[in-house]
């Protein structure tokens, strides 16, 4: 393992893409500072792996200023909650003051000026904000994560159900682990993708009927995709206590999905991250235990 004195900041470090990026950089002999909201079992595991832990929040300018000190490149990731523009502005100012060289920005494939989703429109604005800095900047735009399948999955009476408002739309699900390889590669070599916004996809474009069939074969029991209305989807999220910002976003991207915004596939994971992206069969096999019980957000049958 080589040693590299460059220091990389990973925000959202206990999340799916952040945690994987921390682990990859550490395995490759790089120094990593992990920005977390609190010290807990997840942050302790990162520390045990060799990461420096910084406890703060992207909404705290002083905390972000301390976190970027001495940093060469950073991964910027914010949850689908209010405050993205403020967080990005804090990061941009602090990173500029500290002389950070590059940033990999987690955006969305639906990010555009005319988006009906407030979160997607804010991502588009934050891309433009970062483009106006001197940072070498890459915006990654993934389609729906493969992890959606575990989050929106219902296990009932020995069978699986995906009740989602996606009609017959298609996409190529992209695993968080594959995105981590792309993020790590962009941090280590940012110049070729400066001001680029590569979309990230899995290997095969599918509709949810196709996905359910693959899951059924892999898991060994029936799996059903049941298309539902956007209204039923939004009502179920609201009933579970989801933040209105999150509900508004997912309701609008469901329409985007039906209109093909999340469709397509390419070779960006292989070309940038030097890794073949996981297929649905591979993802389900690797996460088999996650399908033993229902996920946290499933929409129950009426």
HUWO-V666129 format. One record per pair of residues at least 6 apart in sequence whose ideal C-beta (glycine too) atoms are under 6 Angstrom apart, sorted by the first residue. I is the first residue (numbers start at 0). J is the second residue. Records with the same first field share a line. If there is no record, write none. Layout:
# HUWO-V666129
I=J + J
This chain:
# HUWO-V666129
0=28
1=28
2=28
3=28 + 29
5=71
6=30 + 69 + 70 + 71
7=24 + 31 + 72 + 186
8=32 + 66 + 67 + 70 + 73
9=17 + 20 + 21 + 33 + 74
10=34 + 75 + 76
11=17 + 76
12=21 + 33 + 34 + 35
13=35 + 41
15=175
16=175 + 178 + 179
17=76
19=176 + 179
20=74 + 179 + 182 + 183
21=31 + 33 + 45 + 50
23=179 + 183
24=31 + 183
25=31 + 48 + 49
31=50
32=51 + 53
33=45 + 50 + 52
34=53 + 66
35=42 + 54
42=52
46=52
53=66
55=62 + 66
56=62
57=63 + 86 + 89
58=82 + 85 + 86
60=89
63=89 + 90 + 93
64=93
67=93 + 94 + 97 + 99
68=97
70=99
71=100
72=100 + 101 + 186
73=99 + 102
74=103 + 182
75=90 + 102 + 104
76=105
77=83 + 86
79=118 + 245 + 248
81=244
83=121
84=121
87=125 + 128
91=132
95=132
101=134 + 135 + 189
102=134 + 136
103=137 + 182 + 185 + 186
104=129 + 138
106=122 + 126 + 138 + 140
107=119 + 122
108=140 + 142 + 198 + 261
109=119 + 252 + 255 + 260
110=119 + 122 + 123
111=123
112=123
114=120
115=251
116=248 + 251 + 252
117=247
118=248
126=138
129=136
130=136 + 194
135=189 + 193
137=185 + 192 + 195
138=196
139=199
140=196 + 198
141=173 + 178 + 199
142=170 + 173 + 200 + 261
143=170 + 172 + 261
144=175
145=172 + 174 + 282
146=175
149=289 + 294
150=294 + 296
151=294 + 296 + 297
152=294
153=160 + 293 + 297
154=292 + 293
157=220
158=221
159=222
160=223
161=207 + 224
162=225 + 227 + 298
164=227 + 229 + 232 + 253
165=207 + 256
166=226 + 257
167=206
168=256 + 257
169=204 + 206 + 262
170=261 + 262
171=200 + 201 + 203 + 204 + 264
172=201
173=199 + 200 + 201
174=277 + 282
177=268 + 276
178=199
180=272 + 274
181=268 + 271 + 272
184=271 + 272
185=192
197=267
199=267
200=264 + 265
201=276
202=276 + 278
204=264
207=224
208=224
210=279
211=222 + 223 + 224
213=279 + 280
214=222 + 283
215=221 + 222
217=280 + 283
218=290
229=250 + 253
233=246 + 250
235=298
236=246
237=246
268=276
269=275
